[in-house]
């Protein structure tokens, strides 16, 4: 994903694409690792000296509010961010902490029970265990 593609993507969500916002979105789109705020900040700050950790937080919160990014609370220590807002689940490795997308789940896993007293605004489906790399060790 290029800088210009990230720029156009932000405009689709009615987000004014500043240099910092576009750089954060470009990073998220190119790094499918579900990074934390610290990881994003550390990667981008050398190239954008005016970038602060607060700017990264505020930018990500704007992206979430506009529906351009989802925040994952899969890791009890850090919030993680995913630019892929399509319906999918995540796998968290308890050994290495890596978060992986699970795209090919049965559609029935997303079916909700009938809930007359509730309105569901979002669903996060997470699996926890040990990834194949950690199982080898």
Rosetta constraint file for C-alpha pairs under 8 A:
AtomPair CA 1 CA 5 HARMONIC 6.11 0.50
AtomPair CA 1 CA 6 HARMONIC 6.84 0.50
AtomPair CA 1 CA 26 HARMONIC 6.49 0.50
AtomPair CA 1 CA 29 HARMONIC 6.35 0.50
AtomPair CA 1 CA 30 HARMONIC 5.95 0.50
AtomPair CA 2 CA 6 HARMONIC 6.31 0.50
AtomPair CA 2 CA 26 HARMONIC 6.65 0.50
AtomPair CA 3 CA 7 HARMONIC 6.14 0.50
AtomPair CA 3 CA 22 HARMONIC 6.66 0.50
AtomPair CA 3 CA 23 HARMONIC 6.92 0.50
AtomPair CA 3 CA 26 HARMONIC 5.87 0.50
AtomPair CA 4 CA 8 HARMONIC 6.20 0.50
AtomPair CA 5 CA 9 HARMONIC 6.06 0.50
AtomPair CA 5 CA 26 HARMONIC 7.90 0.50
AtomPair CA 6 CA 10 HARMONIC 6.25 0.50
AtomPair CA 6 CA 22 HARMONIC 5.81 0.50
AtomPair CA 6 CA 23 HARMONIC 7.80 0.50
AtomPair CA 6 CA 25 HARMONIC 5.86 0.50
AtomPair CA 6 CA 26 HARMONIC 5.17 0.50
AtomPair CA 6 CA 29 HARMONIC 7.71 0.50
AtomPair CA 7 CA 11 HARMONIC 6.54 0.50
AtomPair CA 7 CA 17 HARMONIC 5.72 0.50
AtomPair CA 7 CA 22 HARMONIC 5.44 0.50
AtomPair CA 8 CA 12 HARMONIC 6.48 0.50
AtomPair CA 9 CA 13 HARMONIC 7.04 0.50
AtomPair CA 10 CA 14 HARMONIC 6.55 0.50
AtomPair CA 10 CA 15 HARMONIC 5.15 0.50
AtomPair CA 10 CA 16 HARMONIC 6.99 0.50
AtomPair CA 10 CA 17 HARMONIC 6.11 0.50
AtomPair CA 10 CA 22 HARMONIC 7.36 0.50
AtomPair CA 10 CA 25 HARMONIC 7.79 0.50
AtomPair CA 10 CA 68 HARMONIC 7.38 0.50
AtomPair CA 11 CA 15 HARMONIC 5.29 0.50
AtomPair CA 11 CA 16 HARMONIC 6.45 0.50
AtomPair CA 11 CA 17 HARMONIC 6.80 0.50
AtomPair CA 13 CA 66 HARMONIC 6.16 0.50
AtomPair CA 13 CA 67 HARMONIC 7.25 0.50
AtomPair CA 13 CA 68 HARMONIC 6.46 0.50
AtomPair CA 14 CA 66 HARMONIC 7.67 0.50
AtomPair CA 15 CA 63 HARMONIC 7.84 0.50
AtomPair CA 15 CA 66 HARMONIC 7.61 0.50
AtomPair CA 17 CA 21 HARMONIC 5.74 0.50
AtomPair CA 17 CA 22 HARMONIC 5.55 0.50
AtomPair CA 18 CA 22 HARMONIC 5.99 0.50
AtomPair CA 19 CA 23 HARMONIC 6.09 0.50
AtomPair CA 20 CA 24 HARMONIC 6.20 0.50
AtomPair CA 20 CA 48 HARMONIC 7.70 0.50
AtomPair CA 20 CA 51 HARMONIC 6.95 0.50
AtomPair CA 20 CA 55 HARMONIC 7.94 0.50
AtomPair CA 21 CA 25 HARMONIC 6.21 0.50
AtomPair CA 21 CA 59 HARMONIC 6.13 0.50
AtomPair CA 22 CA 26 HARMONIC 5.97 0.50
AtomPair CA 23 CA 27 HARMONIC 6.10 0.50
AtomPair CA 23 CA 44 HARMONIC 7.49 0.50
AtomPair CA 24 CA 28 HARMONIC 6.29 0.50
AtomPair CA 24 CA 40 HARMONIC 7.12 0.50
AtomPair CA 24 CA 44 HARMONIC 7.70 0.50
AtomPair CA 24 CA 56 HARMONIC 7.32 0.50
AtomPair CA 24 CA 59 HARMONIC 7.73 0.50
AtomPair CA 25 CA 29 HARMONIC 6.13 0.50
AtomPair CA 25 CA 83 HARMONIC 7.49 0.50
AtomPair CA 26 CA 30 HARMONIC 6.13 0.50
AtomPair CA 27 CA 31 HARMONIC 5.88 0.50
AtomPair CA 27 CA 40 HARMONIC 7.30 0.50
AtomPair CA 28 CA 32 HARMONIC 6.65 0.50
AtomPair CA 28 CA 34 HARMONIC 7.59 0.50
AtomPair CA 28 CA 35 HARMONIC 7.54 0.50
AtomPair CA 28 CA 81 HARMONIC 7.56 0.50
AtomPair CA 28 CA 82 HARMONIC 6.67 0.50
AtomPair CA 28 CA 83 HARMONIC 5.71 0.50
AtomPair CA 29 CA 83 HARMONIC 5.81 0.50
AtomPair CA 29 CA 84 HARMONIC 7.78 0.50
AtomPair CA 31 CA 35 HARMONIC 7.62 0.50
AtomPair CA 32 CA 82 HARMONIC 7.21 0.50
AtomPair CA 33 CA 98 HARMONIC 7.42 0.50
AtomPair CA 33 CA 99 HARMONIC 6.52 0.50
AtomPair CA 33 CA 100 HARMONIC 7.20 0.50
AtomPair CA 34 CA 80 HARMONIC 5.38 0.50
AtomPair CA 34 CA 81 HARMONIC 5.05 0.50
AtomPair CA 34 CA 82 HARMONIC 5.26 0.50
AtomPair CA 34 CA 99 HARMONIC 6.52 0.50
AtomPair CA 35 CA 39 HARMONIC 5.78 0.50
AtomPair CA 35 CA 40 HARMONIC 6.43 0.50
AtomPair CA 35 CA 80 HARMONIC 5.32 0.50
AtomPair CA 35 CA 81 HARMONIC 5.77 0.50
AtomPair CA 35 CA 82 HARMONIC 7.66 0.50
AtomPair CA 36 CA 40 HARMONIC 6.34 0.50
AtomPair CA 36 CA 78 HARMONIC 6.47 0.50
AtomPair CA 36 CA 79 HARMONIC 6.04 0.50
AtomPair CA 36 CA 80 HARMONIC 4.62 0.50
AtomPair CA 36 CA 81 HARMONIC 6.44 0.50
AtomPair CA 37 CA 41 HARMONIC 6.05 0.50
AtomPair CA 37 CA 53 HARMONIC 7.30 0.50
AtomPair CA 37 CA 56 HARMONIC 6.57 0.50
AtomPair CA 37 CA 57 HARMONIC 6.62 0.50
AtomPair CA 37 CA 79 HARMONIC 7.70 0.50
AtomPair CA 37 CA 80 HARMONIC 7.34 0.50
AtomPair CA 38 CA 42 HARMONIC 5.98 0.50
AtomPair CA 38 CA 53 HARMONIC 7.37 0.50
AtomPair CA 39 CA 43 HARMONIC 6.14 0.50
AtomPair CA 40 CA 44 HARMONIC 6.16 0.50
AtomPair CA 40 CA 56 HARMONIC 7.55 0.50
AtomPair CA 41 CA 45 HARMONIC 5.64 0.50
AtomPair CA 41 CA 51 HARMONIC 7.68 0.50
AtomPair CA 41 CA 52 HARMONIC 7.30 0.50
AtomPair CA 41 CA 53 HARMONIC 5.97 0.50
AtomPair CA 41 CA 56 HARMONIC 6.62 0.50
AtomPair CA 42 CA 46 HARMONIC 7.48 0.50
AtomPair CA 44 CA 48 HARMONIC 6.17 0.50
AtomPair CA 44 CA 51 HARMONIC 7.73 0.50
AtomPair CA 45 CA 49 HARMONIC 5.54 0.50
AtomPair CA 45 CA 50 HARMONIC 7.57 0.50
AtomPair CA 45 CA 51 HARMONIC 5.72 0.50
AtomPair CA 45 CA 52 HARMONIC 7.50 0.50
AtomPair CA 51 CA 55 HARMONIC 6.42 0.50
AtomPair CA 51 CA 56 HARMONIC 7.54 0.50
AtomPair CA 52 CA 56 HARMONIC 6.56 0.50
AtomPair CA 53 CA 57 HARMONIC 6.31 0.50
AtomPair CA 54 CA 58 HARMONIC 6.08 0.50
AtomPair CA 55 CA 59 HARMONIC 5.88 0.50
AtomPair CA 56 CA 60 HARMONIC 6.11 0.50
AtomPair CA 57 CA 61 HARMONIC 6.18 0.50
AtomPair CA 58 CA 62 HARMONIC 6.21 0.50
AtomPair CA 59 CA 63 HARMONIC 6.25 0.50
AtomPair CA 60 CA 64 HARMONIC 6.17 0.50
AtomPair CA 60 CA 69 HARMONIC 7.48 0.50
AtomPair CA 60 CA 81 HARMONIC 7.96 0.50
AtomPair CA 61 CA 65 HARMONIC 6.13 0.50
AtomPair CA 62 CA 66 HARMONIC 6.18 0.50
AtomPair CA 63 CA 67 HARMONIC 6.11 0.50
AtomPair CA 63 CA 68 HARMONIC 5.03 0.50
AtomPair CA 63 CA 69 HARMONIC 5.37 0.50
AtomPair CA 63 CA 70 HARMONIC 7.95 0.50
AtomPair CA 64 CA 68 HARMONIC 5.98 0.50
AtomPair CA 64 CA 69 HARMONIC 5.01 0.50
AtomPair CA 64 CA 70 HARMONIC 5.66 0.50
AtomPair CA 64 CA 71 HARMONIC 6.98 0.50
AtomPair CA 67 CA 85 HARMONIC 7.68 0.50
AtomPair CA 68 CA 83 HARMONIC 6.62 0.50
AtomPair CA 68 CA 85 HARMONIC 6.98 0.50
AtomPair CA 69 CA 81 HARMONIC 6.81 0.50
AtomPair CA 69 CA 82 HARMONIC 5.70 0.50
AtomPair CA 69 CA 83 HARMONIC 4.58 0.50
AtomPair CA 69 CA 84 HARMONIC 6.76 0.50
AtomPair CA 69 CA 85 HARMONIC 6.10 0.50
AtomPair CA 70 CA 81 HARMONIC 5.84 0.50
AtomPair CA 70 CA 82 HARMONIC 5.31 0.50
AtomPair CA 70 CA 83 HARMONIC 6.50 0.50
AtomPair CA 70 CA 84 HARMONIC 7.48 0.50
AtomPair CA 70 CA 85 HARMONIC 6.16 0.50
AtomPair CA 71 CA 79 HARMONIC 6.52 0.50
AtomPair CA 71 CA 80 HARMONIC 5.72 0.50
AtomPair CA 71 CA 81 HARMONIC 4.66 0.50
AtomPair CA 71 CA 82 HARMONIC 6.42 0.50
AtomPair CA 72 CA 79 HARMONIC 5.76 0.50
AtomPair CA 72 CA 80 HARMONIC 4.99 0.50
AtomPair CA 72 CA 81 HARMONIC 5.88 0.50
AtomPair CA 72 CA 82 HARMONIC 7.32 0.50
AtomPair CA 72 CA 124 HARMONIC 7.73 0.50
AtomPair CA 73 CA 78 HARMONIC 7.27 0.50
AtomPair CA 73 CA 79 HARMONIC 5.22 0.50
AtomPair CA 73 CA 80 HARMONIC 6.64 0.50
AtomPair CA 74 CA 79 HARMONIC 7.42 0.50
AtomPair CA 74 CA 80 HARMONIC 7.68 0.50
AtomPair CA 74 CA 92 HARMONIC 6.99 0.50
AtomPair CA 74 CA 126 HARMONIC 6.72 0.50
AtomPair CA 75 CA 79 HARMONIC 6.61 0.50
AtomPair CA 75 CA 80 HARMONIC 7.59 0.50
AtomPair CA 75 CA 92 HARMONIC 7.61 0.50
AtomPair CA 75 CA 97 HARMONIC 7.86 0.50
AtomPair CA 87 CA 103 HARMONIC 7.80 0.50
AtomPair CA 88 CA 101 HARMONIC 6.92 0.50
AtomPair CA 88 CA 102 HARMONIC 5.93 0.50
AtomPair CA 88 CA 103 HARMONIC 5.07 0.50
AtomPair CA 88 CA 104 HARMONIC 7.67 0.50
AtomPair CA 88 CA 105 HARMONIC 7.48 0.50
AtomPair CA 88 CA 125 HARMONIC 7.61 0.50
AtomPair CA 89 CA 101 HARMONIC 6.09 0.50
AtomPair CA 89 CA 102 HARMONIC 5.00 0.50
AtomPair CA 89 CA 103 HARMONIC 6.59 0.50
AtomPair CA 89 CA 105 HARMONIC 7.80 0.50
AtomPair CA 89 CA 124 HARMONIC 6.84 0.50
AtomPair CA 89 CA 125 HARMONIC 4.91 0.50
AtomPair CA 89 CA 126 HARMONIC 5.66 0.50
AtomPair CA 89 CA 127 HARMONIC 7.67 0.50
AtomPair CA 90 CA 99 HARMONIC 6.47 0.50
AtomPair CA 90 CA 100 HARMONIC 5.54 0.50
AtomPair CA 90 CA 101 HARMONIC 4.72 0.50
AtomPair CA 90 CA 102 HARMONIC 5.33 0.50
AtomPair CA 90 CA 125 HARMONIC 6.55 0.50
AtomPair CA 90 CA 126 HARMONIC 4.83 0.50
AtomPair CA 90 CA 127 HARMONIC 6.14 0.50
AtomPair CA 91 CA 99 HARMONIC 5.53 0.50
AtomPair CA 91 CA 100 HARMONIC 5.11 0.50
AtomPair CA 91 CA 101 HARMONIC 6.46 0.50
AtomPair CA 91 CA 102 HARMONIC 6.74 0.50
AtomPair CA 91 CA 126 HARMONIC 5.77 0.50
AtomPair CA 91 CA 127 HARMONIC 4.63 0.50
AtomPair CA 91 CA 128 HARMONIC 5.69 0.50
AtomPair CA 91 CA 129 HARMONIC 7.52 0.50
AtomPair CA 92 CA 97 HARMONIC 6.22 0.50
AtomPair CA 92 CA 98 HARMONIC 5.90 0.50
AtomPair CA 92 CA 99 HARMONIC 4.64 0.50
AtomPair CA 92 CA 100 HARMONIC 6.66 0.50
AtomPair CA 92 CA 126 HARMONIC 7.28 0.50
AtomPair CA 92 CA 127 HARMONIC 6.19 0.50
AtomPair CA 92 CA 128 HARMONIC 4.87 0.50
AtomPair CA 92 CA 129 HARMONIC 6.51 0.50
AtomPair CA 92 CA 130 HARMONIC 7.73 0.50
AtomPair CA 93 CA 97 HARMONIC 5.02 0.50
AtomPair CA 93 CA 98 HARMONIC 5.49 0.50
AtomPair CA 93 CA 99 HARMONIC 6.60 0.50
AtomPair CA 93 CA 128 HARMONIC 6.00 0.50
AtomPair CA 93 CA 129 HARMONIC 5.20 0.50
AtomPair CA 93 CA 130 HARMONIC 4.73 0.50
AtomPair CA 93 CA 131 HARMONIC 5.45 0.50
AtomPair CA 94 CA 128 HARMONIC 6.58 0.50
AtomPair CA 94 CA 129 HARMONIC 5.59 0.50
AtomPair CA 94 CA 130 HARMONIC 5.79 0.50
AtomPair CA 95 CA 130 HARMONIC 6.19 0.50
AtomPair CA 95 CA 131 HARMONIC 7.88 0.50
AtomPair CA 95 CA 134 HARMONIC 6.59 0.50
AtomPair CA 96 CA 134 HARMONIC 7.07 0.50
AtomPair CA 105 CA 109 HARMONIC 7.07 0.50
AtomPair CA 106 CA 110 HARMONIC 7.98 0.50
AtomPair CA 107 CA 111 HARMONIC 7.20 0.50
AtomPair CA 115 CA 119 HARMONIC 7.59 0.50
AtomPair CA 130 CA 134 HARMONIC 6.24 0.50
AtomPair CA 130 CA 135 HARMONIC 6.35 0.50
AtomPair CA 131 CA 135 HARMONIC 6.26 0.50
AtomPair CA 132 CA 136 HARMONIC 6.41 0.50
AtomPair CA 133 CA 137 HARMONIC 7.00 0.50
